[in-house]
Amino acid sequence: MKSLPKSKIERQDLVDNSIFELLQTINPSKKEIEWNIKLIGKIRDEISKLIVEELKLCSEETFYPYAN
């Protein structure tokens, strides 16, 4: 499997961390939300559909880079 360049890893981190921060911000309870990449991935997939397919702002690869 090819590894990603640093810039693409940074983009992945930005997206995943932004989703986690959003969850923390909109959480109405005092219960702490732990980092859960599976949950973050589900949300990321839905956001990707909106940005890539519906709004057509960028490609899937641009939104969340992956190794080809």
Secondary structure, 3 states (H helix, E strand, C coil): CCCCCHHHHHHHHHHHHHHHHHHHHHCCCCCCCCCCHHHHHHHHHHHHHHHHHHCCCCCHHHHCCCCC
